């Protein structure tokens, strides 16, 4: 279950990665908001088909939760 303050990594289409921190959790952990290292806010939702956090845009980034804070 994601928690505010947890570390995460944004995986961009094409292979780029960006470190992030969870800033908000909603819908019993199925939707999260993160702040990337550059300060930009991103929102992800848990896909019922893949059990991964994905952005709303087709082919957009996905979120990987990391261990620890």
PDB file as gemmi writes it, atoms N, CA and C in Angstrom:
CRYST1    1.000    1.000    1.000  90.00  90.00  90.00 P 1                      
ATOM      1  N   UNK A   1       0.843  -1.177   0.000  1.00  0.00           N  
ATOM      2  CA  UNK A   1       0.000   0.000   0.000  1.00  0.00           C  
ATOM      3  C   UNK A   1       0.891   1.244   0.000  1.00  0.00           C  
ATOM      4  N   UNK A   2       0.736   2.118  -0.976  1.00  0.00           N  
ATOM      5  CA  UNK A   2       1.545   3.335  -1.015  1.00  0.00           C  
ATOM      6  C   UNK A   2       1.184   4.275   0.129  1.00  0.00           C  
ATOM      7  N   UNK A   3       2.191   5.011   0.611  1.00  0.00           N  
ATOM      8  CA  UNK A   3       1.982   5.982   1.689  1.00  0.00           C  
ATOM      9  C   UNK A   3       2.661   7.297   1.330  1.00  0.00           C  
ATOM     10  N   UNK A   4       2.115   8.384   1.824  1.00  0.00           N  
ATOM     11  CA  UNK A   4       2.721   9.695   1.620  1.00  0.00           C  
ATOM     12  C   UNK A   4       4.140   9.651   2.188  1.00  0.00           C  
ATOM     13  N   UNK A   5       5.090  10.134   1.408  1.00  0.00           N  
ATOM     14  CA  UNK A   5       6.487  10.152   1.802  1.00  0.00           C  
ATOM     15  C   UNK A   5       7.291   9.005   1.240  1.00  0.00           C  
ATOM     16  N   UNK A   6       6.622   7.962   0.734  1.00  0.00           N  
ATOM     17  CA  UNK A   6       7.343   6.830   0.140  1.00  0.00           C  
ATOM     18  C   UNK A   6       8.059   7.277  -1.130  1.00  0.00           C  
ATOM     19  N   UNK A   7       9.162   6.619  -1.410  1.00  0.00           N  
ATOM     20  CA  UNK A   7       9.921   6.895  -2.627  1.00  0.00           C  
ATOM     21  C   UNK A   7       9.329   6.102  -3.788  1.00  0.00           C  
ATOM     22  N   UNK A   8       9.475   6.653  -4.972  1.00  0.00           N  
ATOM     23  CA  UNK A   8       8.978   5.998  -6.176  1.00  0.00           C  
ATOM     24  C   UNK A   8       9.880   6.379  -7.345  1.00  0.00           C  
ATOM     25  N   UNK A   9       9.660   5.706  -8.457  1.00  0.00           N  
ATOM     26  CA  UNK A   9      10.430   6.003  -9.663  1.00  0.00           C  
ATOM     27  C   UNK A   9       9.464   6.042 -10.833  1.00  0.00           C  
ATOM     28  N   UNK A  10       9.520   7.126 -11.584  1.00  0.00           N  
ATOM     29  CA  UNK A  10       8.695   7.271 -12.774  1.00  0.00           C  
ATOM     30  C   UNK A  10       9.461   6.667 -13.942  1.00  0.00           C  
ATOM     31  N   UNK A  11       8.843   5.692 -14.607  1.00  0.00           N  
ATOM     32  CA  UNK A  11       9.447   5.041 -15.769  1.00  0.00           C  
ATOM     33  C   UNK A  11       8.795   5.615 -17.025  1.00  0.00           C  
ATOM     34  N   UNK A  12       9.548   6.404 -17.755  1.00  0.00           N  
ATOM     35  CA  UNK A  12       9.028   7.048 -18.961  1.00  0.00           C  
ATOM     36  C   UNK A  12       9.104   6.096 -20.150  1.00  0.00           C  
ATOM     37  N   UNK A  13       8.174   6.263 -21.075  1.00  0.00           N  
ATOM     38  CA  UNK A  13       8.173   5.479 -22.303  1.00  0.00           C  
ATOM     39  C   UNK A  13       9.491   5.737 -23.026  1.00  0.00           C  
ATOM     40  N   UNK A  14      10.176   4.699 -23.391  1.00  0.00           N  
ATOM     41  CA  UNK A  14      11.463   4.844 -24.053  1.00  0.00           C  
ATOM     42  C   UNK A  14      12.643   4.559 -23.145  1.00  0.00           C  
ATOM     43  N   UNK A  15      12.389   4.358 -21.848  1.00  0.00           N  
ATOM     44  CA  UNK A  15      13.457   3.911 -20.966  1.00  0.00           C  
ATOM     45  C   UNK A  15      14.014   4.904 -19.981  1.00  0.00           C  
ATOM     46  N   UNK A  16      13.615   6.143 -19.994  1.00  0.00           N  
ATOM     47  CA  UNK A  16      14.120   7.109 -19.022  1.00  0.00           C  
ATOM     48  C   UNK A  16      13.439   6.949 -17.666  1.00  0.00           C  
ATOM     49  N   UNK A  17      14.174   7.245 -16.601  1.00  0.00           N  
ATOM     50  CA  UNK A  17      13.637   7.148 -15.244  1.00  0.00           C  
ATOM     51  C   UNK A  17      13.823   8.462 -14.513  1.00  0.00           C  
ATOM     52  N   UNK A  18      12.935   8.717 -13.552  1.00  0.00           N  
ATOM     53  CA  UNK A  18      12.970   9.942 -12.756  1.00  0.00           C  
ATOM     54  C   UNK A  18      12.554   9.585 -11.327  1.00  0.00           C  
ATOM     55  N   UNK A  19      13.329  10.023 -10.350  1.00  0.00           N  
ATOM     56  CA  UNK A  19      12.999   9.766  -8.950  1.00  0.00           C  
ATOM     57  C   UNK A  19      11.838  10.657  -8.521  1.00  0.00           C  
ATOM     58  N   UNK A  20      11.015  10.159  -7.588  1.00  0.00           N  
ATOM     59  CA  UNK A  20       9.847  10.906  -7.137  1.00  0.00           C  
ATOM     60  C   UNK A  20       9.504  10.518  -5.701  1.00  0.00           C  
ATOM     61  N   UNK A  21       8.620  11.303  -5.103  1.00  0.00           N  
ATOM     62  CA  UNK A  21       8.121  11.031  -3.761  1.00  0.00           C  
ATOM     63  C   UNK A  21       6.604  11.146  -3.777  1.00  0.00           C  
ATOM     64  N   UNK A  22       5.922  10.210  -3.127  1.00  0.00           N  
ATOM     65  CA  UNK A  22       4.461  10.240  -3.073  1.00  0.00           C  
ATOM     66  C   UNK A  22       4.013  11.383  -2.172  1.00  0.00           C  
ATOM     67  N   UNK A  23       3.128  12.231  -2.700  1.00  0.00           N  
ATOM     68  CA  UNK A  23       2.633  13.379  -1.944  1.00  0.00           C  
ATOM     69  C   UNK A  23       1.176  13.230  -1.536  1.00  0.00           C  
ATOM     70  N   UNK A  24       0.428  12.334  -2.190  1.00  0.00           N  
ATOM     71  CA  UNK A  24      -0.980  12.115  -1.845  1.00  0.00           C  
ATOM     72  C   UNK A  24      -1.395  10.714  -2.275  1.00  0.00           C  
ATOM     73  N   UNK A  25      -2.288  10.115  -1.477  1.00  0.00           N  
ATOM     74  CA  UNK A  25      -2.835   8.792  -1.770  1.00  0.00           C  
ATOM     75  C   UNK A  25      -4.352   8.897  -1.663  1.00  0.00           C  
ATOM     76  N   UNK A  26      -5.077   8.377  -2.653  1.00  0.00           N  
ATOM     77  CA  UNK A  26      -6.535   8.452  -2.663  1.00  0.00           C  
ATOM     78  C   UNK A  26      -7.117   7.119  -3.108  1.00  0.00           C  
ATOM     79  N   UNK A  27      -8.426   7.010  -2.979  1.00  0.00           N  
ATOM     80  CA  UNK A  27      -9.187   5.833  -3.414  1.00  0.00           C  
ATOM     81  C   UNK A  27      -8.581   4.533  -2.871  1.00  0.00           C  
ATOM     82  N   UNK A  28      -8.330   4.536  -1.564  1.00  0.00           N  
ATOM     83  CA  UNK A  28      -7.798   3.354  -0.868  1.00  0.00           C  
ATOM     84  C   UNK A  28      -6.517   2.831  -1.503  1.00  0.00           C  
ATOM     85  N   UNK A  29      -5.649   3.766  -1.938  1.00  0.00           N  
ATOM     86  CA  UNK A  29      -4.362   3.399  -2.484  1.00  0.00           C  
ATOM     87  C   UNK A  29      -4.353   3.133  -3.971  1.00  0.00           C  
ATOM     88  N   UNK A  30      -5.487   3.306  -4.639  1.00  0.00           N  
ATOM     89  CA  UNK A  30      -5.539   3.032  -6.082  1.00  0.00           C  
ATOM     90  C   UNK A  30      -5.143   4.236  -6.937  1.00  0.00           C  
ATOM     91  N   UNK A  31      -5.020   5.400  -6.323  1.00  0.00           N  
ATOM     92  CA  UNK A  31      -4.609   6.619  -7.043  1.00  0.00           C  
ATOM     93  C   UNK A  31      -3.574   7.337  -6.182  1.00  0.00           C  
ATOM     94  N   UNK A  32      -2.475   7.749  -6.809  1.00  0.00           N  
ATOM     95  CA  UNK A  32      -1.423   8.462  -6.090  1.00  0.00           C  
ATOM     96  C   UNK A  32      -0.972   9.681  -6.876  1.00  0.00           C  
ATOM     97  N   UNK A  33      -0.498  10.661  -6.140  1.00  0.00           N  
ATOM     98  CA  UNK A  33       0.123  11.834  -6.730  1.00  0.00           C  
ATOM     99  C   UNK A  33       1.571  11.839  -6.263  1.00  0.00           C  
ATOM    100  N   UNK A  34       2.494  12.137  -7.162  1.00  0.00           N  
ATOM    101  CA  UNK A  34       3.911  12.172  -6.809  1.00  0.00           C  
ATOM    102  C   UNK A  34       4.528  13.483  -7.279  1.00  0.00           C  
ATOM    103  N   UNK A  35       5.598  13.873  -6.573  1.00  0.00           N  
ATOM    104  CA  UNK A  35       6.383  15.026  -6.989  1.00  0.00           C  
ATOM    105  C   UNK A  35       7.726  14.496  -7.477  1.00  0.00           C  
ATOM    106  N   UNK A  36       8.041  14.785  -8.737  1.00  0.00           N  
ATOM    107  CA  UNK A  36       9.306  14.353  -9.325  1.00  0.00           C  
ATOM    108  C   UNK A  36      10.434  15.225  -8.779  1.00  0.00           C  
ATOM    109  N   UNK A  37      11.664  14.763  -8.930  1.00  0.00           N  
ATOM    110  CA  UNK A  37      12.828  15.515  -8.453  1.00  0.00           C  
ATOM    111  C   UNK A  37      12.857  16.936  -8.993  1.00  0.00           C  
ATOM    112  N   UNK A  38      12.368  17.143 -10.203  1.00  0.00           N  
ATOM    113  CA  UNK A  38      12.341  18.482 -10.792  1.00  0.00           C  
ATOM    114  C   UNK A  38      11.227  19.365 -10.263  1.00  0.00           C  
ATOM    115  N   UNK A  39      10.342  18.810  -9.405  1.00  0.00           N  
ATOM    116  CA  UNK A  39       9.258  19.575  -8.810  1.00  0.00           C  
ATOM    117  C   UNK A  39       7.907  19.398  -9.480  1.00  0.00           C  
ATOM    118  N   UNK A  40       7.869  18.747 -10.625  1.00  0.00           N  
ATOM    119  CA  UNK A  40       6.616  18.558 -11.353  1.00  0.00           C  
ATOM    120  C   UNK A  40       5.742  17.507 -10.661  1.00  0.00           C  
ATOM    121  N   UNK A  41       4.430  17.778 -10.593  1.00  0.00           N  
ATOM    122  CA  UNK A  41       3.478  16.826 -10.011  1.00  0.00           C  
ATOM    123  C   UNK A  41       2.921  15.915 -11.097  1.00  0.00           C  
ATOM    124  N   UNK A  42       2.791  14.631 -10.760  1.00  0.00           N  
ATOM    125  CA  UNK A  42       2.219  13.635 -11.670  1.00  0.00           C  
ATOM    126  C   UNK A  42       1.179  12.836 -10.904  1.00  0.00           C  
ATOM    127  N   UNK A  43       0.145  12.388 -11.600  1.00  0.00           N  
ATOM    128  CA  UNK A  43      -0.876  11.546 -10.980  1.00  0.00           C  
ATOM    129  C   UNK A  43      -0.922  10.203 -11.706  1.00  0.00           C  
ATOM    130  N   UNK A  44      -1.037   9.133 -10.909  1.00  0.00           N  
ATOM    131  CA  UNK A  44      -1.088   7.774 -11.452  1.00  0.00           C  
ATOM    132  C   UNK A  44      -2.239   7.029 -10.813  1.00  0.00           C  
ATOM    133  N   UNK A  45      -2.795   6.095 -11.548  1.00  0.00           N  
ATOM    134  CA  UNK A  45      -3.853   5.243 -11.006  1.00  0.00           C  
ATOM    135  C   UNK A  45      -3.491   3.787 -11.234  1.00  0.00           C  
ATOM    136  N   UNK A  46      -3.965   2.938 -10.351  1.00  0.00           N  
ATOM    137  CA  UNK A  46      -3.673   1.511 -10.440  1.00  0.00           C  
ATOM    138  C   UNK A  46      -4.522   0.897 -11.541  1.00  0.00           C  
ATOM    139  N   UNK A  47      -3.869   0.262 -12.485  1.00  0.00           N  
ATOM    140  CA  UNK A  47      -4.571  -0.390 -13.590  1.00  0.00           C  
ATOM    141  C   UNK A  47      -5.078  -1.751 -13.120  1.00  0.00           C  
ATOM    142  N   UNK A  48      -6.389  -2.020 -13.221  1.00  0.00           N  
ATOM    143  CA  UNK A  48      -6.895  -3.333 -12.829  1.00  0.00           C  
ATOM    144  C   UNK A  48      -6.406  -4.444 -13.757  1.00  0.00           C  
ATOM    145  N   UNK A  49      -6.041  -4.094 -14.981  1.00  0.00           N  
ATOM    146  CA  UNK A  49      -5.585  -5.101 -15.948  1.00  0.00           C  
ATOM    147  C   UNK A  49      -4.156  -5.556 -15.696  1.00  0.00           C  
ATOM    148  N   UNK A  50      -3.291  -4.611 -15.238  1.00  0.00           N  
ATOM    149  CA  UNK A  50      -1.871  -4.941 -15.088  1.00  0.00           C  
ATOM    150  C   UNK A  50      -1.364  -4.868 -13.654  1.00  0.00           C  
ATOM    151  N   UNK A  51      -2.174  -4.313 -12.746  1.00  0.00           N  
ATOM    152  CA  UNK A  51      -1.773  -4.102 -11.343  1.00  0.00           C  
ATOM    153  C   UNK A  51      -0.537  -3.203 -11.243  1.00  0.00           C  
ATOM    154  N   UNK A  52      -0.398  -2.260 -12.173  1.00  0.00           N  
ATOM    155  CA  UNK A  52       0.679  -1.272 -12.146  1.00  0.00           C  
ATOM    156  C   UNK A  52       0.070   0.117 -12.112  1.00  0.00           C  
ATOM    157  N   UNK A  53       0.825   1.057 -11.537  1.00  0.00           N  
ATOM    158  CA  UNK A  53       0.384   2.445 -11.532  1.00  0.00           C  
ATOM    159  C   UNK A  53       0.747   3.068 -12.875  1.00  0.00           C  
ATOM    160  N   UNK A  54      -0.267   3.587 -13.572  1.00  0.00           N  
ATOM    161  CA  UNK A  54      -0.075   4.174 -14.896  1.00  0.00           C  
ATOM    162  C   UNK A  54      -0.676   5.573 -14.925  1.00  0.00           C  
ATOM    163  N   UNK A  55      -0.179   6.398 -15.853  1.00  0.00           N  
ATOM    164  CA  UNK A  55      -0.768   7.724 -16.042  1.00  0.00           C  
ATOM    165  C   UNK A  55      -1.996   7.573 -16.929  1.00  0.00           C  
ATOM    166  N   UNK A  56      -2.781   8.611 -17.032  1.00  0.00           N  
ATOM    167  CA  UNK A  56      -3.981   8.550 -17.850  1.00  0.00           C  
ATOM    168  C   UNK A  56      -3.705   8.594 -19.338  1.00  0.00           C  
ATOM    169  N   UNK A  57      -2.528   9.059 -19.734  1.00  0.00           N  
ATOM    170  CA  UNK A  57      -2.204   9.198 -21.152  1.00  0.00           C  
ATOM    171  C   UNK A  57      -1.785   7.860 -21.747  1.00  0.00           C  
ATOM    172  N   UNK A  58      -2.267   7.584 -22.948  1.00  0.00           N  
ATOM    173  CA  UNK A  58      -1.866   6.348 -23.639  1.00  0.00           C  
ATOM    174  C   UNK A  58      -0.369   6.403 -23.922  1.00  0.00           C  
ATOM    175  N   UNK A  59       0.345   5.350 -23.559  1.00  0.00           N  
ATOM    176  CA  UNK A  59       1.782   5.321 -23.752  1.00  0.00           C  
ATOM    177  C   UNK A  59       2.545   6.204 -22.794  1.00  0.00           C  
ATOM    178  N   UNK A  60       1.846   6.710 -21.769  1.00  0.00           N  
ATOM    179  CA  UNK A  60       2.480   7.593 -20.794  1.00  0.00           C  
ATOM    180  C   UNK A  60       3.328   6.827 -19.797  1.00  0.00           C  
ATOM    181  N   UNK A  61       3.913   7.537 -18.854  1.00  0.00           N  
ATOM    182  CA  UNK A  61       4.788   6.888 -17.884  1.00  0.00           C  
ATOM    183  C   UNK A  61       4.026   5.986 -16.920  1.00  0.00           C  
ATOM    184  N   UNK A  62       4.772   5.117 -16.257  1.00  0.00           N  
ATOM    185  CA  UNK A  62       4.200   4.303 -15.182  1.00  0.00           C  
ATOM    186  C   UNK A  62       5.024   4.570 -13.928  1.00  0.00           C  
ATOM    187  N   UNK A  63       4.486   4.206 -12.799  1.00  0.00           N  
ATOM    188  CA  UNK A  63       5.128   4.477 -11.517  1.00  0.00           C  
ATOM    189  C   UNK A  63       5.554   3.170 -10.876  1.00  0.00           C  
ATOM    190  N   UNK A  64       6.779   3.140 -10.397  1.00  0.00           N  
ATOM    191  CA  UNK A  64       7.294   1.993  -9.668  1.00  0.00           C  
ATOM    192  C   UNK A  64       7.518   2.424  -8.218  1.00  0.00           C  
ATOM    193  N   UNK A  65       6.894   1.721  -7.280  1.00  0.00           N  
ATOM    194  CA  UNK A  65       7.089   2.025  -5.869  1.00  0.00           C  
ATOM    195  C   UNK A  65       8.411   1.423  -5.417  1.00  0.00           C  
ATOM    196  N   UNK A  66       9.162   2.178  -4.621  1.00  0.00           N  
ATOM    197  CA  UNK A  66      10.447   1.716  -4.108  1.00  0.00           C  
ATOM    198  C   UNK A  66      10.316   1.441  -2.617  1.00  0.00           C  
ATOM    199  N   UNK A  67      11.192   0.613  -2.096  1.00  0.00           N  
ATOM    200  CA  UNK A  67      11.151   0.288  -0.667  1.00  0.00           C  
ATOM    201  C   UNK A  67      11.707   1.442   0.156  1.00  0.00           C  
ATOM    202  N   UNK A  68      11.131   1.621   1.345  1.00  0.00           N  
ATOM    203  CA  UNK A  68      11.641   2.619   2.288  1.00  0.00           C  
ATOM    204  C   UNK A  68      11.223   4.021   1.931  1.00  0.00           C  
ATOM    205  N   UNK A  69      11.619   4.927   2.796  1.00  0.00           N  
ATOM    206  CA  UNK A  69      11.295   6.347   2.606  1.00  0.00           C  
ATOM    207  C   UNK A  69      12.506   7.127   2.249  1.00  0.00           C  
TER     208      UNK A  69                                                      
END                                                                             
